Amino acid sequence: MDRLILQKAASYCAYQERTQDEVKQRLRKWNVWGEEADEIIAELISMNYLSEERFAKTFAGGKFRVKNWGRIKIKQELQRRGISKYSLDQGMAEIQDESYIATLKQLLEKKRALLERTETNPLVVKQKLARYALAKGYESELVWKEIETLSC
C-alpha cells in the first residue's frame, strides 16, 4: 500500500466527513483501484478517519440546522450516497422532534410573511406554503397540520 496515497486520503477525510464512495472516487482520480483502494479504505476506517455513522450524523444534523431540510430530503440524500440503514437511522436520530416542529413552524411563518406581501388569497398562500415545505423535505401530514395552525 502506498503510504503517500494513504496520507493524501487521510487528509482528504480529515478536512470533512466523507462517505466510502466519495473516498473511492477520489482514489480513482489518483489512479488507485481494486484491492489497493479497498486496503486504503480499510486503513482509513481503522485509523478513524472514515466513519459512515459519523458522516450520517454530521450530514443529517448539519442539513437540518443549516439548510432547514426535512427528514424526507435528508433520508433520500443519505440513501443516494449509499449509507447503510443502521448509519442512516443513527443520523436521523440527531434530529429531535421538538426542534423539528419548531423549525417547520419558523420556516412557514417566515415564508408566509413573504407571500402575504404579494398574495391576498389565503388558499393560494396555503398552497404555496405547503409546496415550499414539501420541497424542503417535510412530511405532508405535518406540513398541513402546521399550516392549519397558522392564521392565513
C-alpha positions in Angstrom: 0.0 0.0 0.0 1.3 3.4 -1.0 1.9 5.5 2.2 1.8 8.8 0.2 -1.7 8.0 -1.2 -2.8 6.9 2.3 -1.6 10.2 3.7 -3.4 12.2 1.0 -6.6 10.2 1.6 -6.3 10.7 5.3 -6.0 14.5 4.9 -8.9 14.4 2.4 -11.0 12.7 5.1 -9.8 14.9 7.9 -10.9 18.1 6.1 -14.5 17.0 6.0 -16.6 13.9 6.8 -16.7 11.6 3.7 -18.6 8.5 2.6 -16.7 5.4 1.4 -18.0 6.1 -2.1 -16.5 9.6 -2.1 -13.2 8.3 -1.0 -13.3 5.6 -3.7 -14.0 8.2 -6.3 -11.1 10.3 -5.1 -8.8 7.3 -5.1 -9.8 6.6 -8.7 -8.8 10.1 -9.6 -5.4 9.3 -8.1 -5.3 6.1 -10.2 -5.7 3.7 -7.2 -8.1 0.8 -8.0 -9.3 -2.5 -6.7 -7.6 -4.2 -3.7 -5.3 -1.3 -3.1 -8.2 1.1 -2.8 -10.0 -1.3 -0.5 -6.9 -1.6 1.7 -6.6 2.2 1.9 -10.3 2.5 2.8 -10.0 -0.2 5.5 -6.9 1.5 6.9 -8.8 4.9 7.0 -11.6 3.2 8.9 -9.2 1.6 11.4 -7.5 4.9 11.9 -10.9 6.5 12.4 -10.6 8.9 9.5 -13.6 7.4 7.8 -16.9 6.6 9.6 -20.2 6.1 7.9 -22.1 6.6 11.1 -20.3 9.8 11.9 -20.8 11.0 8.4 -24.6 10.3 8.6 -24.9 12.1 12.0 -22.9 15.1 10.8 -24.8 15.3 7.5 -28.3 15.0 8.9 -27.6 17.4 11.8 -26.0 19.9 9.5 -28.6 19.9 6.7 -31.3 20.2 9.3 -29.7 23.0 11.3 -28.1 25.0 8.5 -30.4 24.4 5.5 -33.6 23.5 7.4 -34.1 20.4 5.4 -36.9 18.0 6.4 -36.4 14.3 7.3 -37.6 13.0 3.9 -35.0 15.0 1.9 -32.2 14.2 4.4 -33.0 10.5 4.3 -33.2 10.4 0.5 -29.8 12.1 0.2 -28.2 9.7 2.6 -29.7 6.8 0.7 -28.4 8.2 -2.6 -24.9 8.4 -1.0 -25.1 4.6 -0.2 -25.3 4.9 3.6 -26.3 1.7 5.4 -29.7 1.5 7.1 -28.1 1.4 10.6 -26.0 4.6 9.9 -29.0 6.3 8.3 -31.0 5.6 11.4 -28.2 6.9 13.6 -28.1 10.1 11.5 -31.8 10.6 11.6 -31.8 10.3 15.4 -29.8 13.5 15.5 -33.0 15.4 14.7 -35.1 16.0 17.8 -38.9 16.1 17.4 -39.3 19.4 19.3 -36.7 21.3 17.3 -38.0 19.7 14.0 -41.5 21.0 14.5 -40.3 24.4 15.8 -38.1 24.8 12.7 -41.0 23.9 10.4 -43.2 26.5 12.1 -40.5 29.1 11.8 -40.0 28.3 8.1 -43.7 28.5 7.4 -44.1 31.8 9.3 -41.2 33.4 7.5 -42.4 32.2 4.1 -46.0 33.3 4.9 -44.8 36.9 5.7 -43.0 37.0 2.3 -46.0 35.6 0.4 -48.6 37.9 2.1 -46.8 41.0 0.6 -47.9 40.0 -2.9 -50.6 37.3 -2.4 -54.1 38.2 -1.0 -55.9 34.9 -1.5 -55.4 32.8 1.7 -55.9 29.5 -0.2 -53.1 30.3 -2.6 -50.9 31.3 0.3 -51.6 27.9 2.0 -50.9 26.1 -1.2 -47.6 27.9 -1.8 -46.6 27.3 1.9 -47.3 23.6 1.5 -45.4 23.3 -1.7 -42.4 25.1 -0.1 -42.3 22.9 3.0 -42.8 19.7 1.0 -39.9 20.7 -1.3 -37.7 21.2 1.8 -38.5 17.5 2.7 -41.1 17.8 5.4 -43.8 15.2 5.8 -47.2 16.2 4.2 -49.3 15.4 7.3 -47.1 17.5 9.5 -46.9 20.4 7.0 -50.7 20.6 6.6 -51.2 20.3 10.4 -48.8 23.3 10.9 -50.3 25.3 8.1 -53.8 24.9 9.7 -52.4 26.2 13.0 -51.1 29.4 11.2 -53.7 32.1 10.8 -53.6 32.6 7.0 
